[in-house]
Amino acid sequence: MWQTVSVIGAGQSIWKSLHTVHLGLNQRNVLCARSLVCRTEALRFIRMHNREAGKLSA
């Protein structure tokens, strides 16, 4: 009787740890995606700014 309960408890704790790891990976992926988007937006802005500056100096 007690063995089955402990096995179920162990299974739940393993599942919980896997779930937290999965959530952590998801958060990291979201952060990476956000930083990539920010980087591309910044690059686009810089390019646009350079183009405008080039027009002004030309």
N, C-alpha and C positions, 0 to 999 in steps of 0.2 A: 504493500500500500504506500509506504513512505517513499519507496524508490520511484514509483511513477510520478509522485508529486515533485520530487527533486528533479527528475528528468524534465518535466514540464517547466519548472522554474528555470532550469538551465537553458532550455530552448528559448524561453521568453527573453532571458537576459542577453543571449546571443543575438536574437532577432533585434532587440533594442539597440545593441551596440552597432549592428549592421545598419540599422535605420539611421542612427546618428551620423555614422560615417558617410552614408549616402546623402544625407542632408548637407553635411559639410562640403562634400564634393560638388553638390548642386550649387551651393552658395559660391564656392570658388569659381565654378563655371560662369555663373551670372556676373560675378565681379570681373572676370576676364573679359567677358563679352562687353560689359559696360566700359571697361578701360579701352578696349579696342575701338568701340564706337566713339568714345571721347577722343581717342588719338586720331581717328580718321577725320572727325569733325574739325579738330584743331588743325590738322594738315590742310584740309580744304580751306579753312579760314585763312591760314598763313598764305596759301597759294593765291587766294583771292586778293588778300592784302598786298602781296608782292606784285600782282598784276596791276592793281590800282596804283601802287607806288611807281611802277614802271611807266604807266600811262602818264602820270604827273611829271615824271622826270624827263620823259621823251618829248 
